[in-house]
Amino acid sequence: MNNDIGSATRNTVGLVLPLSGKWESVSQRILRAIEMAGGVFTPGPTPNVEYIIRDYGNNEDSIPSIIKDLDENYKVTAIIGLVGVGERTSEIACKELQTRHIPAFIFPQAELPPQDGTYCFRNFITIDIQVKSLLNAARSMGITKFAVMSPNDRFGKTFSEKFQRLAPAYGVNVVRTTVYSPQNVDFKQQVGSLFSGTGKKTSSTVKSIDFEALLIPDTSANAAMVASYISLMKIKDIRLFGPILWDTPDFLKAGGRYVENAIYLSGYYQGSILSTVQEFNHTFSHTFKYPPSVWEASAYDSATILQKFFQSKQPSREALQEYLANLKNYHGVSGITSFSSDGTLEKSIYLLTIKDGAIYEIHP
């Protein structure tokens, strides 16, 4: 792995990342995972892949020229990378990748619109995947009535709207909703409003309510605060549901007993009983002296998927695009991954709960 073209006998992959600028720390995580997948730090034979590394920093407008260079001067078979928050990075990159017919694994946090015959495959957890995972868990647990309490920001609105739209297909009914400002620091009023009039009351206790679970698509800190107010109102037996944002040690630390039995998601669960995850976690942590996250897991899976493809006798861009478009049930460390021909990602991700002050993986 280097910054220049490798041996002509090797399959060449472009690694296009913002290795400087605001996304530097995430890009370095991705780079380390790909180095590990490439066998840089382990003895024995290495995969038949040479990576050409390019940095676009904060300059998204340079992405087309970088892809052009990788195409015309290095004849890359594929590209990995292209990290960003908004839609612009993926729009710029995917337009150029589609024109040049270069398959790519990209990691934008924005959703990608489906496109038949796409060469752009998003291998990072979407809001759609999170919503479906939570609804599937609710269905498996027999939970049919939800309330939704969400921040009035892009993530909160998108998550809430998608959850409400997809809920009926899972036998779930959203009976109450409330929104709050992202700058909110006290949720007493919102919690009180959400639970007011939900059932028969004494002077201090709600005897019954008309929903069984509460979705909070927000940070772990805010969710923990909401949970504490619910407890202060002496409301019991409400299961909290949340996104991968809750997958942080701070959630249990801040929430304590208030988040007992909460259901939430993880893009990469270090405590998984799966042997592949345990091995990946051990090797990565031993090599880099810190535990991997969803970024490393997604990048590692992307690299190993390509390496598996390169074992074929005559790898080409067209064959790789077809291979990815038909990839089903790839068991990686970031979950079980499948793609459709329009680039739609399906991924079975980790579902977690808290029991007696400890975090457990559950399988609904």
N, C-alpha and C positions, 0 to 999 in steps of 0.2 A: 504494500500500500504506500503510495507516494503522490507527489504533486505532478508527476509527469507520466507519460504513457509507459505501460509495462511491456512485458514480453509479448511478442506477436502470437505466441502459442496460447496465450491466456485470453479468457473472456473478459472484456473491458466494461466496467460500470462507472458511470459518473456519480460522484457524491457531491451534490450541490447544496450548500448550507450557509446560513449567516453566521460564520465562525467568528466574526467580529460584530460589535454593535449590541443592540438590546437583546438579541436572541443568542448571544454567545454561549451562555451557560447551558442552555438546552441543546444547542448544536454540538457542544463538546460531549454531552451525554450520549447523543446519537452516534457520534464518531467512535467513542470508546466501545459501544456495543457492537458496532460493525467490525471494529478491529478484533474484538473477541470472537465474533462469528467467523472471521477470516483466519483464525488460528494463529494470530500474531504472537500471543503470549503462551502458547502451549506447544509441547514437542510433537513431532510426528508430521505427516504430510498435511499440506494446507490446501484449501479448496482452489480450484482452477479459475480464480477470479483476480483481476487487477483493478484497483479503484483509482480513479482520477479525481482528486479533491479540488473543489473550487469554492471560493468564498464570495458571497454577494453582499455581506455586511448589512447595512440598512438600505441599500440601493436595490429595490425590487426591479427597477427599470433595466438593470444590467442582466437580468435573468435570461431574456431571449438570446442575447449575444453569447452568453456562457453556454447555453444549450446548442447554439449554432456551432460554436467552436468544438464542443464535445462530439457533435455529429460529424462535422466535415474533416476535422483533424485527428480524431481519435476513434471514430466509428464505434462509439459505445453501443452495447446491446441494450442497456437499460440505465435508468437514473434513479437514485434514492435521495430523498431530502426534501427541500423546499418547505421549510417551516414558516408559519405565520399565524397571526390571530384572525385577520379579516379575510375577505374573499379575494382581495386584489392579487395576492401572491399566487394563489391557485389559478385564478383566471389568466394571469399573464403566462404562467408556466404551462398550463394545460393547452392553451392555444398553440404555443410553439411546439410542444410535444406531439400534439395531434397532427400538426402540419408535417412534421418530420417523421412521424410514425415511430416514436421512441417510447416504449413502455416505461412507466415510472411508478414507484411507490412514493407517495407524498404524505406529509404530516401537518396539514393545515387544521386549525381548530374550527374553521367555518365549514359548513356543509357543502358538498359538491353536488350540483344538479346531475341527475342521471343522463347519460349520453350513450346511445347505442354505438358499439364499436369503439369505445373509448380506449385510449392508451394511458389514461390517468387513473390510478387506483389509490384511493385514500385508505391507508392502513392505520387509522387512529380512531379512537372511540368517538362516535357521534352522539348527539343528543337523542337521535332516533333510536340508537342501540340501547342507550340508558333507559329511555322511557319504556321500550318493549321489555327490557329485562325486569324492570320494577313491576310492570303490569303482569307479566308472566308469573312473577313471584307471588303477587297478590292473588291471582287466580288459583295458584297451587295451594295457597294457605286458606282459601275460602273467604277472602276479604272482598266484599262487593261494594262498599260505600266509602268514598273518600272525600276529604276536604283538601283544598289546595291553598297554601299561603306562600306567596312568591314576591320577590323584589321586582320593582318596576324598571328593570334593566333588560338588555337584549337577551341575556342568558335566561333569566327568570321568565320573561314573557314567552320566549320560544319553547322552553321546557314545559311550562304550564299549558300553553295552547296545544302542543303536540300530545301531552298526556290526556287532556280532555277530549281531543279528537279521536285518539286511538282507544280510549277506555272502553267504549261499548263493545268493541270486538273481543274484549277479554272478560266480558260480563261484569264490568266495573262501572259504577255510576258516581259521578262527581256531584255531590249535593251542595257543597258550599265552596266559595272562593273569596280570597281577599288579597289585596296587593299593598305593598308599602314601598317607601322611597329607599333606594340603595344606601342613602346616607343615614338611614334610621339607626339609632343606637339603643332604643328602648322599645320593646315589643309588647308592653303591657296592654296598651290600648287595642292593638291589632288582635292579640290573643283573646282579649275580653270580647271584642266584636265578633270574632269567629265563633266563639262558644256561646254567645248570648242567645237565649231563646231556643237552645237546642234540646231542652228537656225539662222535666220537672225539677225544681230546686228547693232546697232548704235555704237558710240564711247564708250558708257558706259553701254548700256542696251541690254540684250538678249530679243528679241521680241517674239520668240517662241522656244520651246524645244520639243524633241521627246519622253519625258516621263512625267507622271503625278505625280509620287510618288517616294520617295527615301527611301530605307531600310538601316538602320544603326545599325547592330547588335553589339553594343558597349555600353560603360557606358553612363550614363546620362550626365556626364560632357563633354565627347568628342562629344556626339550628339549635345549638346547645342552650343559647339564651332563651329561645322560644320554648324549649323543653322545660326549662326551669320555671317559666311563668305558668305553663300548663300544670305543673306539679303544685305550684302555689295556689292554684285555683281548685286543688284537690280533685282534679279530673284524672281518672285512671283508665287503664285498658285501651289507650289509644296508641297504635303502632305508628312510629315515625318512619317515613320513607324518604330517602335522599339520594343525590347523585354521587359521582366519584369525588366531588369536592369534599365530601365528609371523610374520605379515606386519608386521614392524617392523625398522628398521635394526639394532637390538640383536641380532637373531638371527644375522646374518652376522658382526657384530662380536664377539659372545661365542663363537659356534660355530666360526668360522674353517674350517679344513680338515676339522674333524670333522663338519660338516653338508653336506659336498659330496654332491651328487646327491639331497638331501632334496626331497620333494614336499610342497607345502603350498598353501594357498588365500589368495586376496585378494578382499575385497569390492569393492575399487577399486584397480586397478593403474595407477599414474601412468605407467609406462614402456610401456604397451600401444601396439602399432603401429596400432591403430584410429584413424582420423582424428577421429572424434567425441570420443574420449577425449582425444586430444592437444589438440583445440580447447578442450574444457571445462577441461582442466588449465591451459592457457595463459591463458585468459580469467579464470578464477577466481584463479589465482596472481597475475596482474597486478593484478587489482582489489583483492584482500584481503591481498596480501603474505604469503601462506602457502599451501602446497599443500592441495588438498581431500583428504578421507578418504572412507571408506564412508558416513559420515553425510551429508555434502554430496551425494555421488553419488546416494544413495537418495532424498533429499529433492528433488533436481533432477529426477530421473526421474519422481517422483510428480507434481510440478507440471507437467511437460511432457506427461505422459499426460492430465492434466485439461485442459490448454490445447488439446490436439488434439481432445478430445471437445467442448469448447465451440465449436469451429468448425462443429458441426452446427447446423441451422436452429432447432430447438426443444429445447434442452437442458433436461432435467428430472432430478429425483432418480431416478425409476424407470428412465429411459433410461440414466442413468449407471451405476446398479447393474447393469443388464443388460450394458452395454458392458464394465464391469470384469470381470464374471463370465465373459465370453467372450473376454477379451483374450488373444491368443496371440502369442508371439515378438516382443514389443516390444524393439527394439534400443536400449537405453539405455546410459548410461555406467557403470551398476552391473552390467551384464550383460544377458542376454536374458531378459525377464520374461514369464511367462504365469500366468494365474489360472484356477481352476475355480469352478464355481457355489457350492461350499461354502467358498470363500475360500482353498483350498489354493494356496500359491505354489510355482511352479517357476521356478528361475532358474539359467541357465548362468553360473557365475562364473569368475573368473580362476584358472588353475592355474599355479603357479610352481615353478621348480627352481633349484638353485645349481650352476653349472658353472665350474670354474677360478676360484672366488672371486667370481663375478658372478651376478646374479639374471636369470633369463630366464623369459619366458612360454612355456608349452608348450600344444599343442593335441592331446590324445590322440585 
